[in-house]
């Protein structure tokens, strides 16, 4: 059995401050266990954008594709699977 645990923290900073970090696609590698490859179109995360990363696991580099299908500004960006929703809490 494999158990993955994601670290979590709380902060009194406003969601807008985190939103800037969460939507900077070229900086995703600073806070996820993956290396940023590209974003099409380039720039901050937005609906219709496809983000490509490479994640290490089991001695290999695995391609990761994130399709941003929607956004709820300052709260979350939505990917096709609910398990891939990246959000801030209020």
C-alpha angles and dihedrals in degrees: 000000000000121000120192119195122190116209115240135191138177128229139182091221115118118260090246090067093053092042091065090055096042094051097046095101094184089059098049090105089066093068107021128060093252140082119244113239106170148324122219111233095021122238137056118348113279138156112290094026122127117208120199122202136165118223126195119228137144091005093303139096111239123200115236124196122193117192110198104211100168146357138215099194116237090005113058149331114227127225126185093267121057088222088064097054111123112205149162120222127228 
